[in-house]
Amino acid sequence: MPTYTLSDFDFDLPADLIAQHPAAERSASRLLDGTGANPVDRVFRDLPALLKPGDLLVVNDTRVVKARLHGFKASGGAVEVLVERVLPEREVLVQLRASKTPKPGSWLRLADAFEAEVLGRGGDAGTPSAALFRLRFPDEPLALLERHGHVPLPPYIAHADDADDERRYQTVFAARPGAVAAPTAALHFDAALLEALRRRGVGLATVTLHVGAGTFLPVRTEDLAQHAMHSEWFDVPAETADAIERTRAAGSRVVAVGTTTLRALESAARDAPAGRTLRSGSAETDIFITPGFAFRVVDRLVTNFHLPRSTLMMLVSAFAGHERVMALYRHAIAQRYRFFSYGDAMLLTRGAAADAR
C-alpha cells in the first residue's frame, strides 16, 4: 500500500463550479456513476436503476439546527457564535469569533434576544475541545436556536441564509436535531425517488450522526498520521443493525448515503460483538478513514464532491481507490459538475484495492 500525504488529495477546482444554490429539484441534480470501468454521466433520479432488489440504503436522519448566532460582548465588541454541540444543563459547546477572547463569567448578548454566560474553554470528556468555548443559555438551547439562529451554511457558500436555505439545507430524512452541517448526499432525495426505490425493492434504514462544524476544519499537516479528527456523536438503532445483518446474509449490498452514514456504520463495526457485523447503540467517533482502511460494512457509497485536501477526499479514496477517485474528479471537472454541499453527487463501489477485509 503506498504512503499518501496531504498533497496527494489536492486538485484544482474552478471557483464557478462551487454550487451556491441547490438544483431546482432535489433529484434533478447530476449523478456521476463511478461503479463501472468508465464513468457514466447520469441524473440522480436514475439511482434506483443502479441498485438491485434486496439492497439496503442507509441514510443519516440528523436534522440541521440554526446554529449560527451574531451578537455583542458587554464591551460592545461583535461576536459570532457557531454552536457545535448541545450539552446538558442548558450548556452549549461553540466556536466563537471575537476581536478579544471573552473571559469566563462574562456575558454575551446574542441575536439581540438573550444573554449567554461564558463558562470557559473546552468541553467535557468525549466532546471536542480544541479552540471551543462552553456557554450557558438562559433557556433550552435548541428552542432558542430555532427562534433566533441562522442556518449554518458552509464557508464556501457566499450568500446569507434565507428561507430557501431553511428548506433545502435539510434532508427529507431529517428527524433528530443536532447537526451543524447537512449530510449533503441525502439532499438529492425526494418523495418520488423514495417511492421509486421502494418499488425497486430497495430497503431503507437510518442512522444518526450529528455532523459537527469540525467537518470543515482543514488538514494542516502533510503527514496524515499527525491529523486529529474532531469527535461526533452517532447512533445505530438495533433495527438498522438487524437489517444490515439480514442484507449481508442474503448476499445483497449495504449502500451508505453520505460519508457521515459510512463513518457511523464503520465506527459501529470496530467493536462489534462476536457473530455480528456491527454494534447497535450510541457512541462518540473520531474515526479517520484513509487509504488502507479495512471496510467491514459498506459496499457502495452515494456521496457529493468534496473539498481538495480534505479528510473526506481521503475517505472516498480509501473506499474506491485513490487513482480511481482522482480520475473521477478530473472527469467531473471537465464535464462541469457542481461541487460541494449544494452540488452534484456520485455513486462509488468499494474497490478491490480498497477491500482489506
LOVO-448794 format. One line per 10 residues: number of its first residue (from 1); their letters; for each residue x, y, z of N, C-alpha, C. Coordinates in steps of 0.02 Angstrom, whole numbers. Each point is the difference from the previous one (the first is absolute). Layout:
LOVO-448794
NUM	A	X:Y:Z:X:Y:Z:X:Y:Z ~ ...
This chain:
LOVO-448794
1	MPTYTLSDFD	42:-60:0:-42:60:0:44:62:0 ~ -9:46:-48:40:61:-2:-12:43:63 ~ 49:41:16:-7:48:54:-23:66:-30 ~ -57:26:23:-28:61:-27:13:58:47 ~ 9:59:-30:5:62:39:-56:46:-21 ~ -6:56:34:-55:47:-12:-3:22:-73 ~ 57:11:-31:3:26:-68:-31:-49:-51 ~ -2:-64:18:-28:-50:-46:-76:8:-9 ~ -32:41:42:-72:8:-3:-19:70:-23 ~ 47:33:-33:-12:67:-25:-23:-2:-73
11	FDLPADLIAQ	-37:50:-20:-18:8:-70:-22:72:-11 ~ 3:23:-61:-19:69:-18:-74:0:-19 ~ -38:42:35:-72:4:-13:-18:71:-21 ~ -28:10:-59:-23:66:-19:-53:25:49 ~ 7:63:21:-45:27:51:-73:-1:-22 ~ -13:4:-65:-69:2:-22:-35:-68:3 ~ 37:-53:17:-31:-66:9:-22:-11:72 ~ 13:46:45:-23:-6:69:-73:23:3 ~ -45:-47:11:-72:15:-3:-19:47:56 ~ -34:54:-17:-23:48:49:-74:-11:19
21	HPAAERSASR	-36:-36:-42:-70:-15:11:-14:-71:-22 ~ -50:-33:28:-15:-69:-21:-34:-1:-68 ~ -3:-59:-30:-38:-9:-62:-73:15:13 ~ -36:20:-52:-70:19:8:-41:-57:31 ~ 14:-62:-21:-32:-59:29:55:-43:31 ~ -14:-28:58:51:-39:35:28:-56:-43 ~ -43:-41:-29:24:-59:-37:20:16:-72 ~ -3:65:-19:22:20:-67:74:17:-3 ~ 34:-3:57:72:11:-1:34:-57:-39 ~ 62:11:-18:36:-50:-40:30:-53:45
31	LLDGTGANPV	10:-59:-29:29:-56:35:55:-30:-44 ~ 61:1:25:55:-32:-35:4:-73:23 ~ -14:-45:-46:2:-72:15:72:-24:-8 ~ 31:-12:58:70:-22:-1:7:-73:17 ~ -53:-40:-11:2:-70:20:28:-47:-53 ~ 3:24:-63:25:-43:-54:71:17:-20 ~ 21:-30:-55:68:12:-25:11:71:-21 ~ -53:32:-26:4:69:-22:-55:41:32 ~ 13:64:14:-52:42:31:-59:10:-47 ~ -60:3:28:-61:12:-40:-36:59:32
41	DRVFRDLPAL	-20:48:-42:-36:60:24:-74:-15:1 ~ -29:7:59:-71:-15:9:-34:58:38 ~ -64:-10:14:-39:44:43:-16:-38:63 ~ -6:36:57:-6:-35:64:-62:-45:2 ~ -53:20:-33:-60:-42:2:10:-67:-35 ~ 59:-10:-33:17:-66:-29:22:-50:53 ~ 10:23:62:30:-44:51:-35:-67:8 ~ -67:-4:1:-31:-66:10:23:-52:-51 ~ 12:21:-62:20:-48:-51:71:-25:11 ~ 39:34:41:69:-19:13:6:-45:62
51	LKPGDLLVVN	-56:-12:34:-2:-44:58:-41:-62:-16 ~ 7:-50:42:-35:-63:-11:-52:-12:54 ~ -54:-36:-16:-47:-19:53:37:-37:56 ~ -15:18:61:34:-29:57:57:42:27 ~ 25:48:-40:50:46:26:-31:42:57 ~ 43:22:45:-23:41:56:33:68:-3 ~ -41:52:-5:24:69:0:-2:24:72 ~ 56:26:25:3:26:69:13:75:-3 ~ -43:38:34:4:73:-1:10:27:70 ~ 25:61:4:10:35:63:-60:45:12
61	DTRVVKARLH	-36:-11:55:-61:39:13:11:59:47 ~ 63:23:6:13:59:40:-36:61:-30 ~ -16:47:43:-33:62:-21:46:59:15 ~ 9:44:-49:43:58:9:-36:51:43 ~ 34:26:50:-27:52:42:25:68:-24 ~ -36:52:16:21:68:-18:54:22:49 ~ 60:-23:-13:53:1:50:41:64:1 ~ -10:46:-47:41:61:-2:-37:58:31 ~ 34:35:46:-28:58:35:49:58:-4 ~ -26:59:-7:40:61:1:-18:40:62
71	GFKASGGAVE	49:36:28:-14:38:59:57:45:21 ~ 0:19:65:49:46:26:22:-21:69 ~ 61:17:17:25:-5:69:-26:59:40 ~ 7:-3:66:-20:55:42:37:64:-18 ~ 61:-7:-25:41:57:-20:-25:32:-65 ~ -44:-34:-36:-25:24:-64:32:-33:-60 ~ 53:-38:11:33:-34:-56:-43:-55:-30 ~ 3:-5:-67:-42:-48:-35:26:-71:11 ~ -45:-48:2:17:-71:4:-43:-39:-48 ~ 26:-56:-23:-38:-48:-39:8:-68:33
81	VLVERVLPER	-55:-33:13:0:-65:34:-27:-53:-47 ~ 35:-55:-4:-24:-59:-37:-4:-57:50 ~ -60:-21:16:-10:-53:48:22:-66:-30 ~ 47:-32:33:26:-65:-22:-40:-58:29 ~ -22:8:62:-34:-55:34:-40:27:59 ~ -59:-30:11:-40:16:58:16:-49:55 ~ 15:26:60:19:-39:58:-56:2:52 ~ 3:-40:52:-50:4:53:2:67:36 ~ -53:13:39:-4:59:43:3:65:-39 ~ -31:2:-59:-4:60:-41:67:25:-25
91	EVLVQLRASK	51:-43:3:66:19:-24:9:-18:-74 ~ 42:38:-34:16:-14:-70:75:8:-10 ~ 26:-38:-47:70:4:-19:2:36:-67 ~ 40:53:-6:-4:44:-58:68:18:-27 ~ 1:16:-65:54:38:-29:-18:73:9 ~ 48:42:19:-15:69:16:51:46:-34 ~ -24:48:-38:43:48:-33:-11:69:31 ~ 54:30:24:-3:66:31:68:32:-5 ~ 3:66:4:64:34:-4:44:-16:60 ~ -31:-9:59:36:-21:60:-38:-57:33
101	TPKPGSWLRL	37:-48:27:-30:-59:30:-41:21:62 ~ -64:-19:3:-39:16:60:22:-41:60 ~ -4:30:58:23:-33:61:-56:-41:32 ~ 18:-54:35:-51:-38:37:-37:46:48 ~ -65:-8:4:-42:42:43:-28:60:-35 ~ 24:15:-62:-28:56:-38:-63:-23:-36 ~ -35:48:-30:-63:-15:-32:1:24:-72 ~ -36:-36:-43:-8:19:-70:-74:13:-14 ~ -13:54:-35:-68:14:-23:-7:-27:-70 ~ -42:-50:-10:-4:-36:-64:-67:13:-34
111	ADAFEAEVLG	3:14:-65:-59:10:-42:-44:56:26 ~ 29:43:42:-38:54:33:-63:-27:33 ~ 7:-61:28:-59:-34:27:13:-31:69 ~ 61:-24:13:13:-32:64:74:5:16 ~ 16:-12:64:70:2:23:25:-69:17 ~ 62:-14:-19:32:-64:14:62:12:42 ~ 9:-41:52:59:6:43:58:-39:-28 ~ 60:30:-1:60:-34:-21:27:-40:59 ~ 3:-66:-7:23:-43:54:75:-15:-5 ~ 28:4:-59:71:-14:-9:13:-37:-64
121	RGGDAGTPSA	62:-23:-8:19:-37:-60:-12:-74:8 ~ -8:-34:-58:2:-72:-1:-64:-34:20 ~ 1:-67:-7:-58:-39:15:16:-55:50 ~ -51:-39:15:8:-57:45:31:-58:-39 ~ 17:-53:36:27:-60:-32:-48:-24:-53 ~ 28:-17:-58:-41:-26:-54:-26:53:-47 ~ 11:64:16:-22:53:-46:61:35:-28 ~ -6:28:-60:57:36:-28:14:62:42 ~ 64:18:7:15:54:46:47:53:-28 ~ 41:-16:-49:51:47:-23:-33:64:-27
131	ALFRLRFPDE	20:57:29:-21:66:-23:-75:11:6 ~ -35:-40:40:-71:8:9:-14:30:69 ~ -60:29:6:-22:31:63:-64:-33:24 ~ -9:-1:66:-63:-22:29:-39:61:23 ~ -64:2:-22:-46:53:21:-59:-31:35 ~ -33:40:41:-64:-22:29:-55:46:-25 ~ -51:-30:-31:-57:38:-26:-52:8:56 ~ -43:51:-4:-51:10:52:-60:-46:-7 ~ -6:-34:-56:-57:-44:-12:25:-59:-42 ~ -46:-44:-18:17:-60:-37:36:20:-66
141	PLALLERHGH	62:-22:-11:39:26:-57:-32:-12:-68 ~ -27:-60:-13:-28:-13:-66:-59:46:-15 ~ -39:15:51:-57:45:-10:24:71:-15 ~ 51:23:35:27:66:-12:31:5:-70 ~ 36:-52:-21:30:0:-66:-53:0:-54 ~ -52:-37:9:-53:-3:-51:-33:69:-8 ~ -7:37:55:-32:66:-3:47:55:-26 ~ 64:-4:19:44:57:-10:61:-14:-43 ~ 14:-64:-16:61:-16:-35:-6:5:-75 ~ 57:-8:-33:4:-1:-73:24:-68:-24
151	VPLPPYIAHA	-21:-19:-60:23:-63:-30:76:4:-8 ~ 37:-49:26:73:2:-2:28:-22:-68 ~ -11:41:-51:26:-17:-66:76:-6:1 ~ 28:-44:-40:73:-9:-2:35:64:-21 ~ 64:7:16:36:62:-14:9:14:-75 ~ -7:-51:-43:9:12:-71:-65:21:-35 ~ -56:5:37:-62:28:-28:-2:73:20 ~ -2:43:-51:13:71:11:-60:40:24 ~ -61:-23:-13:-58:40:18:-23:-13:72 ~ -34:48:28:-30:-9:66:-58:-48:-5
161	DDADDERRYQ	-12:-37:54:-55:-49:-1:-67:35:-8 ~ -46:-35:-35:-67:27:-11:-51:-57:9 ~ -62:15:-15:-54:-49:11:11:-62:-43 ~ 28:8:-59:12:-58:-42:53:-46:30 ~ 51:30:31:51:-41:34:-30:-38:59 ~ -46:31:36:-33:-35:56:-32:-65:-24 ~ -26:1:-60:-34:-59:-27:48:-47:-34 ~ 47:26:-40:40:-42:-43:66:-24:31 ~ 23:34:54:59:-25:35:-23:-47:57 ~ -49:-41:-17:-29:-49:46:-24:-58:-43
171	TVFAARPGAV	15:-61:21:-21:-58:-40:-72:-19:16 ~ -29:-40:-45:-68:-24:13:-2:-50:56 ~ 58:-24:22:4:-48:55:9:33:68 ~ 11:66:1:19:35:61:-51:-11:56 ~ 22:-27:56:-45:-16:55:29:17:68 ~ 65:-9:9:31:7:66:47:61:0 ~ -20:56:31:40:61:-4:67:-7:36 ~ 52:30:-30:65:-2:32:58:14:-46 ~ -11:2:-66:54:11:-48:9:75:-13 ~ 62:19:-14:14:69:-21:24:2:-72
181	AAPTAALHFD	-5:-57:-34:11:-4:-72:-43:-57:-26 ~ -27:8:-60:-44:-51:-27:39:-61:-24 ~ -30:-59:6:28:-60:-34:-19:5:-74 ~ 43:33:-39:-21:28:-64:-17:-51:-54 ~ 26:-60:3:-18:-49:-51:-74:-16:1 ~ -32:8:58:-71:-15:5:-44:58:-22 ~ 30:59:-16:-40:56:-23:-32:-13:-67 ~ 22:-51:-37:-25:-14:-67:-63:-43:0 ~ -20:-24:58:-58:-45:3:-64:40:8 ~ -53:-23:-34:-67:29:9:-51:-57:2
191	AALLEALRRR	-63:17:10:-51:-51:10:-7:-46:-61 ~ 4:29:-60:-7:-42:-60:57:-50:-6 ~ 60:21:16:58:-45:-3:-6:-55:52 ~ -23:17:59:-8:-50:53:-52:-52:-21 ~ -53:22:-33:-51:-47:-23:29:-45:-55 ~ 41:27:-44:31:-41:-52:47:-52:30 ~ 36:18:52:44:-47:35:-41:-55:33 ~ -56:19:30:-43:-50:32:-26:-50:-52 ~ -23:26:-57:-25:-45:-52:55:-45:-27 ~ 60:24:0:57:-39:-23:18:-56:48
201	GVGLATVTLH	-25:4:62:16:-51:50:62:16:40 ~ 20:64:1:57:22:39:-24:19:69 ~ 32:-26:52:-18:15:68:28:66:23 ~ -26:27:54:22:63:27:8:-6:76 ~ 56:23:25:13:-1:72:36:66:18 ~ -1:16:65:29:64:22:53:-11:53 ~ 47:46:1:45:11:57:-3:75:15 ~ 29:20:55:7:71:16:73:15:13 ~ 27:50:-34:64:28:18:-7:75:-3 ~ 8:33:57:-8:73:3:65:32:-26
211	VGAGTFLPVR	-4:25:-61:59:27:-34:23:63:36 ~ 64:3:19:26:57:35:33:50:-46 ~ 10:61:25:33:52:-40:71:-19:-18 ~ 29:-46:38:68:-23:-14:6:-35:-66 ~ -56:-18:-31:3:-32:-66:33:45:-52 ~ 0:67:13:29:47:-48:71:19:20 ~ 27:-25:56:67:18:20:51:-29:-48 ~ 48:40:-22:49:-25:-48:51:-46:33 ~ 29:-44:-40:57:-40:22:63:43:-10 ~ 40:9:51:55:47:-2:69:-34:-3
221	TEDLAQHAMH	2:-65:-2:64:-35:0:5:-47:-58 ~ 57:-1:-33:10:-46:-56:-3:-73:23 ~ 24:-12:61:-2:-68:29:-69:-12:28 ~ -39:-41:-33:-70:-11:19:-6:-29:70 ~ 51:-36:22:-2:-31:66:0:53:56 ~ 19:61:-17:3:54:50:-66:37:6 ~ -49:-16:-41:-63:36:1:-47:-30:52 ~ -30:42:42:-48:-22:50:-71:16:-23 ~ -42:-49:-5:-69:10:-22:-42:28:58 ~ -50:40:-17:-49:22:49:-46:-59:17
231	SEWFDVPAET	-31:4:57:-43:-54:23:-73:17:-14 ~ -39:-51:-20:-71:9:-14:-40:-56:33 ~ -61:17:20:-45:-49:31:-39:-36:-54 ~ -6:-67:7:-40:-38:-48:-41:-52:36 ~ -51:-25:-35:-43:-52:27:-21:-47:-57 ~ 7:-64:12:-23:-52:-47:-57:-38:34 ~ -62:10:-21:-56:-35:32:6:-76:-9 ~ -28:-37:47:3:-73:-3:-33:-26:-64 ~ -55:32:-21:-34:-23:-61:43:11:-62 ~ 42:52:0:45:10:-56:55:-53:0
241	ADAIERTRAA	28:-14:58:51:-52:5:-28:-67:-23 ~ -62:-16:20:-31:-63:-21:-12:-1:-75 ~ -21:57:-29:-11:3:-72:65:-12:-39 ~ 55:26:26:65:-10:-32:20:-74:4 ~ -12:-31:57:16:-72:6:-40:-41:-51 ~ -64:16:-8:-42:-37:-47:23:13:-72 ~ 18:61:-15:23:17:-67:63:-38:-18 ~ 47:-2:46:64:-34:-14:-12:-76:-4 ~ -43:-26:42:-14:-72:-1:-31:-21:-67 ~ -38:46:-30:-33:-14:-64:46:12:-60
251	GSRVVAVGTT	61:24:13:46:14:-54:-13:65:-36 ~ -41:43:29:-14:65:-30:47:53:27 ~ -7:62:-24:49:52:14:-26:53:48 ~ 45:25:41:-15:57:44:26:62:-35 ~ -45:48:-12:16:61:-36:-6:59:48 ~ 55:31:16:0:58:46:-14:63:-40 ~ -47:40:24:-13:65:-29:41:51:39 ~ 58:18:-27:41:51:31:56:-27:43 ~ 52:41:6:58:-19:41:-17:-3:74 ~ -50:39:22:-19:-2:71:-31:-68:18
261	TLRALESAAR	-43:-25:-45:-29:-66:11:54:-53:0 ~ 46:4:-48:55:-49:-3:41:3:65 ~ 15:60:24:41:6:61:-36:-31:60 ~ -66:10:4:-38:-29:55:2:-76:-3 ~ -12:-28:-60:-3:-73:-7:68:-32:13 ~ 52:29:-29:67:-30:9:25:11:72 ~ -21:53:33:17:9:70:-34:-53:43 ~ -63:-14:-15:-37:-50:38:28:-71:-12 ~ 35:-9:-56:28:-66:-14:66:-13:37 ~ 31:53:26:66:-8:31:-3:-41:64
271	DAPAGRTLRS	-57:2:35:-5:-40:62:-62:-44:-3 ~ -13:-29:-59:-57:-44:-9:6:-62:43 ~ -55:-22:32:3:-63:38:11:-59:-46 ~ 21:-55:28:14:-60:-39:-62:-21:-39 ~ 11:-15:-63:-54:-24:-43:-43:55:-30 ~ 17:64:13:-38:56:-27:45:45:-42 ~ -31:33:-48:38:46:-43:16:65:36 ~ -47:24:41:10:63:35:-41:0:65 ~ 18:46:43:-33:8:64:-52:56:-5 ~ -60:-13:25:-51:53:2:11:44:61
281	GSAETDIFIT	-32:58:0:5:46:56:37:63:-19 ~ 11:43:50:31:66:-13:70:2:30 ~ 41:44:-29:69:8:23:29:63:-32 ~ 61:16:18:38:52:-33:48:-32:-51 ~ 12:36:-54:49:-25:-48:46:56:-24 ~ 64:-17:-4:49:44:-32:37:-39:-54 ~ -36:-47:-30:30:-44:-50:28:40:-58 ~ 60:-16:-21:35:34:-55:15:-53:-53 ~ -36:3:-55:4:-52:-52:46:24:-56 ~ 55:-34:-9:48:15:-52:14:-64:-40
291	PGFAFRVVDR	32:5:-58:14:-61:-39:35:-53:41 ~ -24:-62:-8:23:-56:40:-49:-21:54 ~ -52:42:10:-50:-16:51:-37:-64:-18 ~ -15:-41:50:-36:-63:-11:-75:11:9 ~ -35:8:-55:-73:10:2:-34:-66:17 ~ -49:4:45:-34:-60:24:-74:-2:-17 ~ -30:57:-15:-73:4:-6:-22:23:-69 ~ 27:55:-25:-28:34:-58:28:-27:-65 ~ -45:-14:-47:18:-26:-66:-1:54:-54 ~ -48:46:5:-5:55:-47:-11:65:38
301	LVTNFHLPRS	19:55:-33:-3:65:33:-28:52:-48 ~ -52:35:22:-25:60:-34:31:60:35 ~ 33:44:-37:35:55:33:4:60:-47 ~ 2:59:29:12:61:-38:75:6:-16 ~ 18:53:-35:71:14:-15:29:44:55 ~ 59:-17:23:28:29:61:57:49:-13 ~ 18:37:52:52:50:-5:68:-33:-10 ~ 44:34:-39:69:-26:-6:33:-5:68 ~ 44:-48:8:42:-8:60:-41:-11:64 ~ -62:-23:-7:-43:-10:58:0:-72:23
311	TLMMLVSAFA	-22:-11:62:-5:-68:26:-52:-41:-40 ~ -49:34:-29:-50:-36:-39:28:-24:-67 ~ 47:38:-29:34:-24:-59:40:-64:16 ~ 29:-1:60:38:-58:21:-47:-60:10 ~ -59:13:28:-49:-54:12:-22:-31:-66 ~ -22:41:-48:-24:-30:-63:56:-34:-38 ~ 62:26:7:57:-33:-31:14:-67:31 ~ -9:-4:66:8:-64:35:-53:-49:-24 ~ -60:24:-13:-55:-44:-17:5:-26:-72 ~ 13:43:-47:-2:-20:-70:68:-5:-33
321	GHERVMALYR	52:21:35:67:-1:-29:21:71:-20 ~ 61:19:20:23:68:-10:2:19:-74 ~ 31:-40:-42:7:17:-71:-69:6:-33 ~ -44:-46:18:-67:1:-30:-38:64:20 ~ 3:17:63:-36:60:24:28:63:-33 ~ 65:5:-4:29:60:-31:-19:4:-73 ~ -4:-57:-34:-21:-1:-70:-74:22:-6 ~ -42:-23:46:-70:20:-1:-7:75:12 ~ 41:26:43:-3:73:13:22:39:-62 ~ 51:-24:-35:20:33:-62:-56:-1:-51
331	HAIAQRYRFF	-35:-56:-4:-58:-5:-46:-54:49:22 ~ -15:2:64:-53:44:25:16:73:-16 ~ 62:20:9:20:69:-15:-6:14:-75 ~ 22:-46:-41:-3:9:-72:-72:4:-24 ~ -45:-37:32:-71:0:-19:-40:51:39 ~ 33:41:39:-30:56:36:-55:-22:48 ~ 14:-52:38:-43:-17:57:4:56:52 ~ -51:5:40:-2:50:54:27:-32:64 ~ 40:36:37:37:-27:56:-26:23:68 ~ 15:-41:50:-9:13:72:-74:-7:20
341	SYGDAMLLTR	-20:33:54:-63:-16:34:-61:4:-44 ~ -7:52:-40:-58:7:-44:14:-27:-70 ~ 53:-38:-7:20:-24:-65:-29:-68:-18 ~ 31:-32:-50:-23:-64:-25:30:-57:41 ~ -14:-61:-22:20:-60:39:33:-51:-45 ~ 30:-50:31:25:-57:-37:-14:-64:39 ~ 0:-55:-36:-11:-67:29:64:-40:-8 ~ 26:-25:56:62:-38:0:-12:-71:26 ~ 40:-45:-24:0:-68:28:68:-11:33 ~ -1:-40:53:64:-13:35:47:-36:-47
351	GAAADAR	59:29:-10:48:-27:-47:36:-60:28 ~ 22:-43:-45:38:-59:22:62:20:39 ~ 32:55:-23:60:24:34:-16:27:68 ~ -63:23:9:-19:30:63:-29:-52:48 ~ -13:-60:-25:-32:-51:41:52:-40:37 ~ 9:17:64:51:-34:40:-30:-51:49 ~ -64:-18:-13:-31:-47:47:30:-70:-6
